[in-house]
């Protein structure tokens, strides 16, 4: 559903414009709010509500008696914010999430199918450069079939 890479900026109030292609998809599906939370590798995950619920079910399936389960749940839920798009197609990202991801101004928004991610542009460039070197090897290990 969400594909591509887009460059945007966060304003001083923490507002970020969602890419027009993503907004069109959301509007088409009648989605007015998104869930933004901590992601892996210091990015932010952005979920449509139905995908968030699915992710939540997955989190709830882990035992609360295990420290890793509790830690992951605490970090995901404590950072989660429901955000509605304003008339200009922007969402307001909380200061603590921006700080977590090291975002001050320039961001790269990447589609990852059912959700999208918000990265500090410099961090994304470094991540992509580092991992592009082993992309084929990783795909082979996962037995990813691209015919």
C-alpha positions as CSV (number, residue, x, y, z in Angstrom):
1,X,0.0,0.0,0.0
2,X,2.8,2.5,0.9
3,X,5.7,2.6,-1.5
4,X,8.5,4.9,-2.4
5,X,10.9,7.4,-0.7
6,X,10.0,11.1,-0.1
7,X,11.9,14.0,1.3
8,X,10.1,16.5,3.6
9,X,10.8,18.8,6.4
10,X,9.4,19.1,10.0
11,X,8.4,22.6,11.0
12,X,9.1,24.2,14.3
13,X,5.8,23.0,15.7
14,X,6.6,19.4,14.8
15,X,4.3,19.2,11.8
16,X,5.2,17.0,8.9
17,X,3.5,16.8,5.5
18,X,2.4,13.3,4.6
19,X,3.4,12.5,0.9
20,X,0.5,13.3,-1.5
21,X,0.5,9.6,-2.8
22,X,0.1,8.4,0.8
23,X,-2.7,10.9,1.5
24,X,-4.6,9.8,-1.6
25,X,-4.4,6.2,-0.5
26,X,-5.6,7.1,3.0
27,X,-8.4,9.2,1.7
28,X,-9.5,6.4,-0.7
29,X,-9.8,4.1,2.3
30,X,-11.5,6.6,4.5
31,X,-8.6,6.8,6.9
32,X,-8.4,10.1,8.8
33,X,-6.0,9.2,11.6
34,X,-2.7,7.5,11.9
35,X,-0.7,6.0,14.8
36,X,2.9,7.2,15.1
37,X,5.3,5.3,17.5
38,X,8.9,4.4,18.0
39,X,10.3,2.1,15.3
40,X,13.5,0.1,15.0
41,X,16.9,1.6,14.2
42,X,15.8,5.1,15.5
43,X,13.0,5.7,12.9
44,X,9.3,6.2,13.5
45,X,6.6,3.8,12.4
46,X,3.4,5.2,11.1
47,X,0.4,2.8,11.0
48,X,-3.1,3.2,9.6
49,X,-5.5,2.2,12.5
50,X,-6.3,-1.3,11.1
51,X,-2.6,-2.1,10.7
52,X,-2.0,-0.8,14.2
53,X,-4.6,-3.1,15.6
54,X,-3.0,-6.0,13.9
55,X,0.4,-5.0,15.3
56,X,-1.2,-4.6,18.7
57,X,-2.6,-8.2,18.5
58,X,0.9,-9.4,17.8
59,X,2.3,-7.5,20.8
60,X,-0.5,-8.9,23.0
61,X,0.4,-12.4,22.1
62,X,3.7,-12.2,23.9
63,X,3.9,-13.2,27.6
64,X,3.8,-10.3,30.0
65,X,6.0,-12.4,32.3
66,X,9.0,-12.0,30.0
67,X,11.1,-8.9,30.3
68,X,11.6,-8.5,26.5
69,X,7.8,-8.5,26.0
70,X,7.3,-5.9,28.7
71,X,10.0,-3.7,27.5
72,X,8.9,-3.7,23.8
73,X,5.3,-3.1,24.8
74,X,6.2,-0.2,27.1
75,X,8.3,1.5,24.5
76,X,5.8,1.0,21.7
77,X,2.7,2.0,23.6
78,X,4.3,4.9,25.6
79,X,5.5,6.5,22.4
80,X,2.3,5.9,20.4
81,X,0.2,8.9,19.3
82,X,-2.9,9.1,17.3
83,X,-2.5,11.8,14.7
84,X,-5.1,13.3,12.4
85,X,-4.1,15.1,9.1
86,X,-4.8,18.8,9.0
87,X,-6.1,20.5,5.8
88,X,-2.6,20.8,4.5
89,X,-2.0,17.1,4.9
90,X,0.3,17.4,7.9
91,X,0.5,15.4,11.1
92,X,1.9,16.7,14.4
93,X,4.7,14.5,15.7
94,X,5.4,14.8,19.4
95,X,8.7,16.2,20.6
96,X,9.7,13.0,22.4
97,X,9.2,11.0,19.2
98,X,11.2,13.5,17.1
99,X,14.0,13.4,19.8
100,X,14.0,9.5,19.8
101,X,14.5,9.5,16.0
102,X,17.0,12.3,16.0
103,X,14.8,14.4,13.8
104,X,15.4,18.2,13.8
105,X,14.4,19.3,10.3
106,X,14.9,17.2,7.2
107,X,13.2,13.8,7.0
108,X,12.9,10.9,4.6
109,X,9.6,9.1,4.5
110,X,9.7,5.6,3.2
111,X,6.9,3.2,2.3
112,X,7.2,-0.3,3.7
113,X,3.9,-1.8,2.4
114,X,1.4,-1.8,5.2
115,X,3.0,1.1,7.1
116,X,5.5,3.8,6.5
117,X,8.5,5.1,8.3
118,X,9.9,8.5,9.1
119,X,13.7,8.9,9.3
120,X,16.1,11.7,9.9
121,X,17.4,12.1,6.3
122,X,21.1,11.7,7.4
123,X,20.3,8.6,9.4
124,X,18.3,7.1,6.5
125,X,21.2,7.8,4.0
126,X,23.7,6.1,6.3
127,X,21.4,3.1,6.9
128,X,20.6,2.6,3.2
129,X,24.2,2.9,2.2
130,X,25.3,0.4,4.8
131,X,22.6,-2.1,4.0
132,X,22.5,-1.8,0.2
133,X,25.9,-3.6,0.3
134,X,24.3,-6.8,1.7
135,X,20.8,-6.5,0.2
136,X,21.1,-9.4,-2.2
137,X,22.7,-11.6,0.5
138,X,19.9,-10.8,3.0
139,X,17.2,-11.5,0.4
140,X,18.9,-14.8,-0.4
141,X,19.0,-15.7,3.3
142,X,15.3,-14.9,3.6
143,X,14.7,-17.0,0.4
144,X,13.0,-14.0,-1.1
145,X,11.8,-15.0,-4.6
146,X,11.8,-12.2,-7.2
147,X,11.1,-13.7,-10.6
